[in-house]
Amino acid sequence: MSHSPASAGGDQPAAGPGQTGPGQTGPGQTAHDVTAPDLMGAHLTARLAADGELTAEDIAALARLDDGPGAGDGSWDDDLAPGAGGGSWDGDRGRDAMPPTGWGPLPGGDLEPSTGQLAPSDDDHALLDADTGTPRPAEALDAGFTRRYSGPGATGFAGGGPLDVMLPGSDLAWHAAQARHRDLATLSDNELCGAMGAARRLESWAAGLRLATVNELDARRASPGGRPGEHVAEEVAAVLTLTPRGADDELGLSRNLARVPQTRALLAAGLLDQPRAAVIADALAILDPVGAATVENLITQRAADLTTGQLRAACERAIKAYDPQAATRRREKAQKDARVECWAEAAGTSAIAGRDLAPAGAIAADKTLDADARWLRQHGMPGSHDQRRAAAFLARLTNRPLTTLLPAADAASAADPSAVTPGNPAPSNPAPSTNPAPSTNPAAPATADAAGWVGGLGGTVNLTMPASAWLGLSDAPGEAGGPGALDADTCRDLATALAANPATRWCVTIVDRHGRPTAHGCARDGPGPSISRNAPSPPISRNAPSPCGARDGPRPPGGIDPAAWLATVKVSPIETGTCSHRRESAGYQPSNLLRHIIKIRSPRCGFPGCRRPAIRCDDDHTIPYDKGGRTCECNLHPLCRRHHQAKQARGWRLEQPEPGVLIWHLPHGRGYTVRPEPYPL
């Protein structure tokens, strides 16, 4: 039987000086006077159940029992290795295994009494009595450094060791933390892998606890009739700092896990990690409770030995065997959430993808891109197959013919239906269609707009970039809404394309050194189209020397002097701190200027973690207009429709102490402050 250095009674107080408790040695005794028979049977049971800390003498005596015939027996099941201790069976109810009062970590890694004396070396692992300063026996288990092994390392984490099979909980967490505190470099490969596995089990245990708390909050918000509560995901998002979709996923997983108790138990015990538990829970969500229990019984027997891919395949086979129509119902349900998502990649690139699409349509689109890539290769486009597929993908979405992706000479040849190239006779292998128009030769010559590198820009593009980058004086990044941060070259290329459109609206925003907007103005006219009006400007060379400080660097689009154009833009202050109400509207509806200023000041939804662009949000009155709220900068803020509705729910309260700063008060009693995202500098 093994004990951690912590009290067996959790947070029970230790016996005071000169006091003895059940099973403790008296003043005239030493640890060597306590023998195994003294602590066996009813006496041992009474000592462990009594109040008070285990003394060092008790722990030393218990450690000697490890060598006896009953070592490792007790409450552990037969499927765990003898001597595995710590942690509670359900992974959730064990008491914290904290060091005794007055102890703290020292640089050497041992826990020593706070006596002000130098700690002994790690080799002898001695402990000093807090009153007398005399050595006391070592602990039975010191963060995996068991008393049976005097060498360095964490032998308890070795394969088959007590910590290698210990269930996750506060005890295992304490031992793992101490092993790391001593320095992982002292562990052998075997021990290091054991500590790695322990960390994984602890991670699973923590995930199980987190999801259980989410499920409990969900249950508390449910209506008396059992109907799920509203805006629970919004509360979860604020607490855990998640995006709205991330909070939806978290809440959905907690609900699905509630239907699969075996999977939930395996997660809490550290035998399944969260990704694999999610595979089972999400796959079985389509089944009724009886079906979910039946399939779960089959799946969980081998789940701990399968990867997520293997587990997903096993779930699909089991579900189809039990209910062949379940897969159809799941697909139809998912297709109702079909969408196109756009996000920024870590490398500074962007991504766009269709999600939950009809399988037949996705397959057809994939094969069409393959055909496009082969046609581009046959007509001389350099690059890999994947690069040609990606180029064709963007060309189709921006309504550009494929010929715009080819070198000039090859584009002219490919645009001629009668042209024949080696290995590509025109009559038998025409170019794939790239135009929605009913043309049988979509490789026709491109128009000037379509041949531009960004194609024809449709819809609204909100490009924000530093003036220094626009002028070619710096490489500061900008942004264009959804895709996130964009490098200066990309911003200049977009600006060039936007300048060609006479309907483009140009604004200038002055920001402070933190990127917060302080003044704004809208130009009556833009800087003008590109110098060449008959052909689009090519992208700025990415191989050119840095333009920072260089007069011959990249220039802003337009045919007029940029400094002269900037001088024509009249700017006015944006309200900060105490509002002067200079732009206040008399009625409920804000003026166009006020709407614009609000979106410039606060470019995204004002809920914690939500990044929906303000242009796609409601202009919400923080204090409702019918309750005396002003239609002014100090009382308006963009909120997406989802969080606008949450703000109006029972138990929710929102305040705006100064223009642009929101404080959300949620039903669980916590408050969250949100400030506008700063502009790129």
RADA-V168406 format. One record per residue. PSI is psi in radians with two decimals (NA if undefined). Layout:
psi->(PSI | PSI)
//
This chain:
psi->(2.39 | 2.54 | 2.52 | 2.91 | -0.21 | 2.93 | 2.42 | -0.32 | 0.26 | -1.94 | 0.40 | 2.59 | 2.63 | 2.72 | 2.46 | 2.96 | 2.36 | -0.06 | 2.68 | 2.53 | -3.13 | 2.16 | -0.04 | 2.72 | 2.62 | 3.14 | -0.53 | 0.13 | 2.80 | 3.03 | -0.52 | -0.27 | -0.28 | 2.03 | 2.92 | -0.79 | -0.56 | -0.54 | 0.11 | 2.91 | -2.43 | -0.58 | -0.75 | -0.74 | -0.75 | -0.66 | -0.75 | -0.49 | -0.22 | 2.84 | 2.76 | 2.75 | 2.64 | 2.28 | 2.92 | -0.60 | -0.72 | -0.79 | -0.70 | -0.70 | -0.71 | -0.62 | -0.61 | -0.40 | -0.30 | -0.49 | -0.15 | 3.05 | -0.36 | 0.17 | 2.32 | -0.25 | 3.06 | -2.20 | -0.09 | 2.52 | 2.88 | -0.31 | 0.01 | 2.61 | 2.55 | 2.47 | -0.11 | 2.14 | 3.06 | 2.80 | 2.80 | 2.76 | -0.70 | 0.02 | -0.03 | -0.36 | 0.05 | 2.60 | 2.68 | 2.34 | 1.44 | 2.68 | 2.72 | 2.75 | 2.38 | -0.03 | 2.65 | 2.79 | 2.42 | 2.86 | -0.53 | -0.23 | -0.34 | 2.76 | 2.05 | 2.67 | 2.56 | 1.33 | -0.17 | -0.04 | 2.79 | 2.40 | 2.58 | 2.95 | 2.85 | -0.38 | -0.75 | -0.20 | 0.67 | 2.70 | 2.48 | 2.42 | 2.33 | -0.46 | -0.80 | -0.36 | 0.11 | 2.63 | 2.55 | 2.84 | 2.65 | 2.88 | 2.77 | -0.79 | 2.07 | 1.45 | 0.73 | -0.13 | 1.45 | 2.77 | -0.28 | -0.28 | 2.13 | -0.21 | 3.01 | 2.91 | -3.14 | 1.43 | -0.50 | -0.37 | -0.06 | 2.79 | 2.17 | -0.08 | 2.94 | -0.65 | -0.30 | -0.42 | 0.04 | 2.39 | 2.62 | 2.61 | -2.94 | -0.61 | -0.88 | -0.66 | -0.69 | -0.81 | -0.72 | -0.71 | -0.68 | -0.65 | -0.71 | -0.64 | -0.60 | -0.33 | 1.99 | -0.34 | -0.33 | -0.15 | 2.52 | 2.96 | -0.71 | -0.82 | -0.67 | -0.74 | -0.61 | -0.73 | -0.61 | -0.80 | -0.65 | -0.72 | -0.66 | -0.71 | -0.70 | -0.67 | -0.75 | -0.75 | -0.77 | -0.68 | -0.71 | -0.71 | -0.76 | -0.79 | -0.55 | -0.67 | -0.64 | -0.75 | -0.65 | -0.73 | -0.69 | -0.73 | -0.64 | -0.47 | -0.13 | 2.62 | 2.85 | -0.52 | 0.04 | 0.00 | 2.34 | 2.47 | 2.75 | 2.54 | 0.44 | -0.70 | -0.60 | -0.68 | -0.76 | -0.71 | -0.73 | -0.71 | -0.78 | 0.06 | 1.05 | 2.75 | 2.83 | -0.75 | -0.64 | -0.67 | -0.66 | -0.75 | -0.73 | -0.81 | -0.73 | -0.71 | -0.70 | -0.67 | -0.71 | -0.66 | -0.51 | -0.35 | -0.14 | 1.43 | -0.59 | -0.76 | -0.70 | -0.69 | -0.68 | -0.61 | -0.79 | -0.53 | -0.04 | 0.14 | -0.37 | 2.43 | 3.01 | -0.75 | -0.72 | -0.64 | -0.63 | -0.63 | -0.84 | -0.87 | -0.76 | -0.64 | -0.67 | -0.06 | -0.38 | -0.26 | 2.75 | 2.92 | -0.70 | -0.78 | -0.71 | -0.74 | -0.68 | -0.85 | -0.66 | -0.67 | -0.60 | -0.67 | -0.76 | -0.25 | -0.57 | 0.12 | -0.64 | -0.34 | 0.08 | 2.57 | 3.01 | -0.69 | -0.77 | -0.68 | -0.68 | -0.74 | -0.70 | -0.70 | -0.75 | -0.74 | -0.76 | -0.68 | -0.74 | -0.61 | -0.63 | -0.77 | 1.62 | -0.45 | -0.10 | -0.71 | -0.65 | -0.75 | -0.70 | -0.73 | -0.75 | -0.64 | -0.75 | -0.64 | -0.35 | -0.25 | 0.39 | 2.47 | 2.91 | 2.22 | 2.54 | 2.31 | 2.90 | 2.37 | 2.79 | -0.47 | 0.01 | -0.03 | -3.11 | 2.83 | 2.57 | 2.35 | 2.57 | 2.34 | 2.52 | 0.81 | 2.87 | 2.27 | -0.74 | -0.74 | -0.69 | -0.70 | -0.75 | -0.72 | -0.69 | -0.77 | -0.57 | -0.72 | -0.63 | -0.80 | -0.70 | -0.79 | -0.69 | -0.72 | -0.74 | -0.69 | -0.73 | -0.41 | 0.28 | 0.15 | 2.21 | 2.97 | 3.09 | 2.99 | -0.73 | -0.68 | -0.70 | -0.65 | -0.77 | -0.71 | -0.74 | -0.64 | -0.85 | -0.64 | -0.73 | -0.70 | -0.50 | 0.18 | 0.82 | 2.45 | 2.65 | -0.42 | -0.39 | -0.18 | -0.10 | 2.75 | 2.71 | -0.82 | -0.73 | -0.59 | -0.72 | -0.69 | -0.75 | -0.48 | -0.29 | 1.97 | -0.43 | -0.15 | 2.48 | 2.21 | 2.72 | 2.23 | 0.12 | 1.22 | 2.24 | -0.75 | -0.51 | -0.25 | 1.22 | 2.84 | 2.50 | 2.71 | 2.40 | -0.08 | 2.48 | -0.24 | 2.63 | 1.07 | 2.44 | -0.10 | 1.34 | -0.09 | 0.40 | 2.78 | 2.45 | 2.63 | 2.95 | -0.75 | -0.75 | -0.53 | -0.22 | 2.72 | -0.46 | 0.09 | -2.89 | 2.07 | 2.17 | 2.78 | -2.65 | 2.25 | 2.02 | 1.58 | 2.22 | 2.17 | 2.62 | 2.51 | -0.59 | -0.64 | -0.68 | -0.61 | -0.11 | 0.29 | -0.16 | 2.98 | 0.51 | 2.44 | 2.89 | -2.83 | 2.79 | 0.90 | -2.13 | -0.85 | -0.24 | -2.68 | 2.45 | 2.49 | 2.83 | -0.68 | -0.78 | -0.71 | -0.73 | -0.66 | -0.75 | -0.71 | -0.67 | -0.78 | -0.69 | -0.60 | -0.40 | -0.24 | 2.04 | -0.30 | -0.06 | 2.36 | 2.28 | 2.28 | 2.74 | 2.20 | 2.23 | 2.28 | 2.77 | -3.03 | -0.20 | 0.00 | 0.15 | 2.32 | 2.38 | -0.38 | 2.72 | 2.59 | 2.60 | 2.32 | 2.52 | -0.67 | 2.64 | 3.10 | -0.03 | 2.86 | 3.11 | 2.77 | -0.75 | 1.99 | -0.28 | -0.18 | 2.53 | 2.61 | 2.42 | 2.82 | 2.60 | 2.39 | 2.24 | -0.20 | 0.00 | 2.70 | 2.75 | 2.32 | -0.06 | 2.08 | 0.01 | 2.32 | -0.44 | 0.31 | -3.03 | 2.38 | 2.72 | 2.74 | 2.74 | 2.82 | 0.17 | 2.89 | 2.21 | -0.67 | -0.69 | -0.67 | -0.77 | -0.57 | -0.32 | -0.18 | 2.09 | 2.20 | 2.68 | 2.69 | 2.58 | 2.38 | 2.29 | 2.71 | -2.17 | 2.19 | 2.43 | -0.10 | 0.51 | -0.44 | 0.27 | 2.42 | 2.55 | -0.58 | -2.87 | -0.70 | 2.24 | 2.67 | 2.86 | -0.69 | -0.75 | -0.73 | -0.76 | -0.78 | -0.71 | -0.73 | -0.48 | -0.76 | -0.74 | 1.56 | -0.05 | 2.94 | 2.52 | 0.21 | 2.55 | 2.17 | -0.16 | 2.28 | 0.44 | 2.26 | 2.51 | -0.51 | -0.32 | 0.36 | 2.91 | 2.62 | 1.66 | 2.41 | 2.03 | -0.93 | 2.10 | 2.51 | -0.67 | -0.08 | 0.38 | 0.10 | 2.45 | 2.64 | 1.42 | 2.92 | -0.52 | -0.07 | 0.16 | 2.52 | 2.45 | 2.28 | 2.31 | 2.82 | -0.65 | -0.84 | -0.35 | -0.76 | -0.66 | -0.69 | -0.51 | -0.05 | 2.82 | 2.35 | -0.12 | 2.49 | 2.43 | 2.39 | 2.70 | 1.50 | -0.46 | 2.74 | 2.16 | -0.19 | 2.12 | 2.53 | 2.02 | 2.24 | 1.98 | 2.84 | -0.44 | 0.04 | 0.01 | 2.74 | 2.59 | 2.16 | 2.35 | 2.26 | 2.64 | 2.55 | 2.40 | 2.68 | 2.69 | 2.47 | NA)
//
